[in-house]
Amino acid sequence: MTPAQLQSRIQKGTVPPATLLLGPEAYERRRIKDAFLASAPEGSVTQHDLSELTLAEIVDDARALSLFASERLIWVVNAELALPRGRAAAAEEEDGEGEGGAAGGSGDGASLAAYLKDPTPGVTLVFEAIRFDFEGDDKRKQERVRKFYAAIPDVVELHKYSVQDARAEAESLVRKAGFRMAPDALDFLIEALGAEIARVAVEIEKLSLFAGDRVISIEDITALVPDARATTIFALVNALGRRDRARALGILDTLTREGEYLPLALAFLSTQFRMALTAREAGLKSSGQIQSHFAKLGVQMWGSRAEQVFQTVSKFTKPQLERGLGLIYKADKGLRDARPDDRIVMETFIMELVR
């Protein structure tokens, strides 16, 4: 089940007796919880923590009839903590038989499975299992959680937003907030916050209070977003891509004072120069052509990003781009020396790059 499907069921009043929210995405989880709370009668909501209670105790609470409410919402956090540990976990993995929590012989899991065969009318259980992702080292742990709660048929996977989905949602949030943001500033915000839509939503809410009648720019985001040091790195890359030496030196001063990790800026700049070199060798004459060309190569690119690459193509000749990549390598090596003076290394790099 998708988050949107669950929210639709909540609005229709057809929620399942138990739901498992699986995955780390905080934004959709918050929206789901808000939807549940909005539909729940006053005084009918209980929150339990599996770091404090056992699953069997929570099931006993679900079975108990309330004297004050015919409908109840029981929200359970830290659902992962119900899983067997140590020898019990090893036995569960070796066995792999049975249904739900009973697979590993867990009494708690068996009590949940038994309850869901005859759930209490009017009671809704929601379990949050948010610690593990769907990829990498977390994948196996995530599967253990899913297996343990297999008695719950309604599972909502909360995947992290893709960059494209995060931008689309951010555009919608800006429209709802009733202010304007330059497209490149919105891209800048998404990129600076790693497309974490929960953080993006918070910053958009703050920016709406600041905006008034003005259009939010990259400079506004650099000044106002808490991760200003990260956004300033992108500003430095953009300034160097435009051969704006004065602006680049000013931004470098900010980064140095804030103790930013400067090799990160060189890594971003290297990517931009390589893209610009590819675009120049392909004879691309506009940001639209650059965006289309990289899309054919399987590299998705926003319009504002294509414009940045085009600016770099316009400001640097092919030999200058090739020389620039060499200077980036030299500066990166200098920053990694035993006791470098980062500011002198970067100032030398900027002066040589845009002379």
TIGUNU-488691 format. One line per field, with one value per residue (C-alpha): residue number from 1; z, x, y. Coordinates in steps of 0.05 Angstrom, whole numbers, plus 5000, padded with zeros to 4 digits. Example, Ala and Ser with C-alpha at 12.3 -4.5 7.8 and 13.67 -1.06 7.14 Angstrom:
BEGIN
seq	1, 2
pz	5156, 5143
px	5246, 5273
py	4910, 4979
//
This chain:
BEGIN
seq	1, 2, 3, 4, 5, 6, 7, 8, 9, 10, 11, 12, 13, 14, 15, 16, 17, 18, 19, 20, 21, 22, 23, 24, 25, 26, 27, 28, 29, 30, 31, 32, 33, 34, 35, 36, 37, 38, 39, 40, 41, 42, 43, 44, 45, 46, 47, 48, 49, 50, 51, 52, 53, 54, 55, 56, 57, 58, 59, 60, 61, 62, 63, 64, 65, 66, 67, 68, 69, 70, 71, 72, 73, 74, 75, 76, 77, 78, 79, 80, 81, 82, 83, 84, 85, 86, 87, 88, 89, 90, 91, 92, 93, 94, 95, 96, 97, 98, 99, 100, 101, 102, 103, 104, 105, 106, 107, 108, 109, 110, 111, 112, 113, 114, 115, 116, 117, 118, 119, 120, 121, 122, 123, 124, 125, 126, 127, 128, 129, 130, 131, 132, 133, 134, 135, 136, 137, 138, 139, 140, 141, 142, 143, 144, 145, 146, 147, 148, 149, 150, 151, 152, 153, 154, 155, 156, 157, 158, 159, 160, 161, 162, 163, 164, 165, 166, 167, 168, 169, 170, 171, 172, 173, 174, 175, 176, 177, 178, 179, 180, 181, 182, 183, 184, 185, 186, 187, 188, 189, 190, 191, 192, 193, 194, 195, 196, 197, 198, 199, 200, 201, 202, 203, 204, 205, 206, 207, 208, 209, 210, 211, 212, 213, 214, 215, 216, 217, 218, 219, 220, 221, 222, 223, 224, 225, 226, 227, 228, 229, 230, 231, 232, 233, 234, 235, 236, 237, 238, 239, 240, 241, 242, 243, 244, 245, 246, 247, 248, 249, 250, 251, 252, 253, 254, 255, 256, 257, 258, 259, 260, 261, 262, 263, 264, 265, 266, 267, 268, 269, 270, 271, 272, 273, 274, 275, 276, 277, 278, 279, 280, 281, 282, 283, 284, 285, 286, 287, 288, 289, 290, 291, 292, 293, 294, 295, 296, 297, 298, 299, 300, 301, 302, 303, 304, 305, 306, 307, 308, 309, 310, 311, 312, 313, 314, 315, 316, 317, 318, 319, 320, 321, 322, 323, 324, 325, 326, 327, 328, 329, 330, 331, 332, 333, 334, 335, 336, 337, 338, 339, 340, 341, 342, 343, 344, 345, 346, 347, 348, 349, 350, 351, 352, 353, 354, 355
pz	5000, 4984, 5032, 4987, 4987, 5063, 5070, 5023, 5066, 5128, 5096, 5076, 5146, 5121, 5157, 5172, 5244, 5241, 5196, 5192, 5171, 5144, 5126, 5146, 5106, 5158, 5115, 5092, 5161, 5191, 5140, 5154, 5229, 5220, 5179, 5232, 5288, 5249, 5242, 5313, 5365, 5422, 5478, 5436, 5420, 5458, 5442, 5465, 5460, 5451, 5490, 5551, 5539, 5508, 5446, 5487, 5535, 5476, 5447, 5516, 5514, 5445, 5470, 5529, 5517, 5533, 5577, 5544, 5469, 5420, 5373, 5392, 5357, 5387, 5358, 5371, 5361, 5360, 5329, 5313, 5387, 5389, 5346, 5379, 5397, 5407, 5404, 5391, 5330, 5303, 5313, 5277, 5216, 5214, 5222, 5175, 5184, 5208, 5204, 5228, 5295, 5308, 5256, 5308, 5365, 5395, 5444, 5430, 5356, 5365, 5409, 5354, 5301, 5346, 5359, 5286, 5273, 5316, 5326, 5373, 5335, 5331, 5350, 5301, 5313, 5277, 5284, 5265, 5242, 5217, 5235, 5173, 5099, 5039, 5011, 5031, 5099, 5125, 5074, 5112, 5177, 5142, 5118, 5189, 5211, 5154, 5170, 5244, 5229, 5172, 5207, 5189, 5115, 5107, 5101, 5078, 5052, 5066, 5015, 5012, 4958, 4893, 4874, 4821, 4869, 4923, 4875, 4852, 4924, 4941, 4884, 4911, 4981, 4956, 4918, 4980, 5023, 4975, 4959, 4900, 4893, 4834, 4799, 4809, 4883, 4891, 4858, 4903, 4965, 4945, 4929, 4992, 5036, 5000, 4975, 5046, 5037, 5111, 5120, 5055, 5080, 5145, 5108, 5059, 5117, 5147, 5080, 5071, 5134, 5105, 5033, 5033, 4962, 4942, 4901, 4943, 4911, 4920, 4963, 5010, 5019, 5031, 5086, 5118, 5113, 5173, 5126, 5098, 5097, 5050, 5006, 5005, 4974, 4915, 4911, 4907, 4851, 4813, 4821, 4795, 4738, 4718, 4727, 4781, 4821, 4870, 4888, 4894, 4942, 4984, 4990, 5006, 5064, 5092, 5082, 5116, 5176, 5185, 5179, 5118, 5086, 5024, 4983, 4976, 4936, 4890, 4879, 4858, 4814, 4781, 4762, 4733, 4692, 4665, 4644, 4612, 4575, 4549, 4527, 4491, 4456, 4433, 4406, 4449, 4442, 4496, 4564, 4531, 4485, 4546, 4585, 4527, 4512, 4583, 4587, 4527, 4565, 4624, 4667, 4690, 4698, 4720, 4675, 4726, 4729, 4653, 4655, 4704, 4658, 4599, 4635, 4648, 4574, 4555, 4603, 4591, 4527, 4519, 4538, 4598, 4621, 4614, 4652, 4704, 4717, 4728, 4776, 4815, 4822, 4845, 4896, 4923, 4932, 4967, 5016, 5035, 5051, 5122, 5147, 5091, 5098, 5066, 5053, 5016, 4975, 4954, 4942, 4897, 4861, 4849, 4824, 4776, 4751, 4734, 4715
px	5000, 5026, 5021, 4969, 4926, 4928, 4909, 4851, 4827, 4832, 4789, 4737, 4738, 4759, 4825, 4851, 4854, 4930, 4980, 5056, 5093, 5159, 5218, 5254, 5216, 5192, 5151, 5099, 5098, 5081, 5025, 4996, 4998, 4964, 4910, 4898, 4896, 4848, 4799, 4805, 4754, 4780, 4812, 4816, 4890, 4943, 5017, 5060, 5135, 5163, 5225, 5180, 5126, 5124, 5084, 5040, 5023, 5004, 4960, 4926, 4911, 4881, 4835, 4811, 4746, 4746, 4692, 4701, 4709, 4679, 4738, 4812, 4877, 4938, 5003, 5064, 5135, 5201, 5167, 5235, 5248, 5198, 5242, 5278, 5351, 5413, 5400, 5326, 5342, 5390, 5339, 5287, 5333, 5350, 5278, 5242, 5177, 5108, 5067, 5086, 5120, 5109, 5163, 5217, 5177, 5165, 5108, 5097, 5093, 5045, 5000, 4995, 4980, 4925, 4896, 4891, 4849, 4796, 4813, 4774, 4721, 4737, 4810, 4865, 4937, 4993, 5065, 5124, 5186, 5230, 5302, 5321, 5323, 5307, 5377, 5449, 5464, 5395, 5359, 5367, 5345, 5285, 5265, 5268, 5220, 5173, 5176, 5163, 5101, 5077, 5010, 4996, 4975, 4972, 5043, 5060, 5131, 5159, 5214, 5257, 5236, 5274, 5304, 5250, 5194, 5223, 5224, 5153, 5129, 5169, 5137, 5069, 5088, 5112, 5046, 5005, 5048, 5031, 5100, 5148, 5215, 5262, 5268, 5343, 5334, 5286, 5335, 5389, 5347, 5332, 5404, 5431, 5384, 5397, 5325, 5302, 5232, 5216, 5272, 5253, 5182, 5205, 5250, 5195, 5149, 5203, 5218, 5144, 5147, 5206, 5185, 5129, 5124, 5195, 5218, 5263, 5333, 5394, 5425, 5364, 5371, 5445, 5432, 5370, 5375, 5411, 5455, 5483, 5553, 5531, 5492, 5552, 5593, 5545, 5549, 5625, 5620, 5572, 5616, 5677, 5636, 5620, 5693, 5670, 5735, 5712, 5649, 5688, 5739, 5684, 5649, 5715, 5724, 5656, 5672, 5740, 5712, 5659, 5708, 5675, 5705, 5735, 5751, 5675, 5672, 5728, 5690, 5627, 5668, 5703, 5635, 5612, 5676, 5672, 5600, 5620, 5678, 5630, 5581, 5636, 5663, 5592, 5583, 5522, 5499, 5446, 5424, 5365, 5412, 5456, 5396, 5372, 5442, 5454, 5384, 5401, 5464, 5420, 5439, 5377, 5390, 5347, 5341, 5378, 5435, 5439, 5442, 5501, 5538, 5523, 5550, 5615, 5618, 5609, 5663, 5717, 5749, 5764, 5838, 5817, 5769, 5823, 5872, 5818, 5811, 5885, 5884, 5826, 5868, 5928, 5886, 5853, 5921, 5946, 5886, 5903, 5976, 6000, 5991, 5963, 5938, 5870, 5856, 5922, 5913, 5843, 5860, 5918, 5871, 5819, 5870, 5900, 5833, 5802, 5863
py	5000, 5070, 5129, 5161, 5098, 5095, 5168, 5156, 5099, 5142, 5196, 5143, 5113, 5044, 5037, 4966, 4941, 4943, 4979, 4974, 5037, 5012, 5056, 5121, 5174, 5224, 5270, 5219, 5187, 5255, 5266, 5197, 5209, 5277, 5244, 5191, 5243, 5287, 5230, 5203, 5225, 5268, 5228, 5164, 5165, 5125, 5122, 5064, 5054, 4984, 5007, 5011, 4958, 4889, 4875, 4827, 4885, 4929, 4873, 4866, 4941, 4934, 4879, 4921, 4957, 5032, 5062, 5130, 5118, 5068, 5080, 5080, 5094, 5060, 5087, 5043, 5070, 5032, 4972, 4941, 4929, 4873, 4829, 4770, 4783, 4740, 4666, 4675, 4718, 4666, 4611, 4653, 4662, 4587, 4566, 4615, 4577, 4598, 4661, 4730, 4736, 4662, 4646, 4653, 4625, 4694, 4696, 4770, 4758, 4700, 4744, 4796, 4744, 4714, 4783, 4800, 4738, 4770, 4844, 4889, 4929, 5003, 4995, 5015, 4995, 5031, 5007, 5051, 5014, 5070, 5051, 5013, 5032, 4988, 4985, 4968, 4938, 4955, 4913, 4847, 4879, 4910, 4841, 4814, 4868, 4853, 4778, 4789, 4831, 4787, 4779, 4851, 4849, 4925, 4950, 5020, 5028, 5097, 5104, 5167, 5216, 5217, 5284, 5294, 5276, 5321, 5380, 5368, 5365, 5427, 5465, 5445, 5468, 5536, 5546, 5528, 5575, 5632, 5660, 5657, 5624, 5627, 5559, 5557, 5575, 5517, 5469, 5498, 5484, 5413, 5398, 5431, 5390, 5325, 5320, 5305, 5329, 5334, 5384, 5419, 5428, 5459, 5508, 5527, 5543, 5588, 5621, 5637, 5680, 5718, 5724, 5776, 5802, 5785, 5726, 5681, 5676, 5632, 5687, 5686, 5611, 5616, 5667, 5636, 5560, 5528, 5488, 5552, 5524, 5469, 5516, 5563, 5507, 5505, 5581, 5576, 5525, 5569, 5631, 5593, 5566, 5639, 5660, 5708, 5714, 5768, 5729, 5664, 5695, 5725, 5658, 5623, 5671, 5649, 5575, 5582, 5618, 5565, 5508, 5476, 5414, 5447, 5383, 5376, 5441, 5415, 5350, 5388, 5434, 5375, 5346, 5412, 5420, 5349, 5361, 5427, 5393, 5339, 5393, 5432, 5371, 5354, 5424, 5440, 5512, 5521, 5496, 5460, 5422, 5405, 5379, 5337, 5310, 5286, 5257, 5213, 5190, 5170, 5231, 5268, 5343, 5402, 5462, 5506, 5455, 5454, 5530, 5528, 5479, 5524, 5584, 5546, 5525, 5599, 5624, 5571, 5545, 5471, 5481, 5522, 5468, 5415, 5459, 5472, 5398, 5394, 5452, 5419, 5356, 5397, 5436, 5373, 5341, 5404, 5403, 5331, 5345, 5334, 5406, 5449, 5520, 5508, 5581, 5593, 5529, 5550, 5623, 5601, 5554, 5608, 5659, 5609, 5584, 5651, 5692
//
